[in-house]
């Protein structure tokens, strides 16, 4: 469901009525990565009738300004949503609220090749 995640794990909590997140590309903020900062950011985005993000605000801070700022900046730039529809099936403007968990991926251990005999 989520494409292009680079160095971040996206955990969407809850199921907003109407709009659905289709894709997002996230990159860990370099300063937060160097500082080994992790945390969950609550956010709310405003969506146009075509599912484009037209506004974003932080509803719960991660405790790290870099992660909070990157959440809205990257959602505005890369998130794509299936828009909400009214009772007649027509797309309508809406909001989508959820949380994004920034977690530094752990390296996968590399196994040594089996000895050749």
Helices and strands as residue ranges (DSSP letters): E 20-23, H 30-34, E 39-47, E 53-60, H 65-78, E 80-82, E 84-85, E 91-92, E 94-102
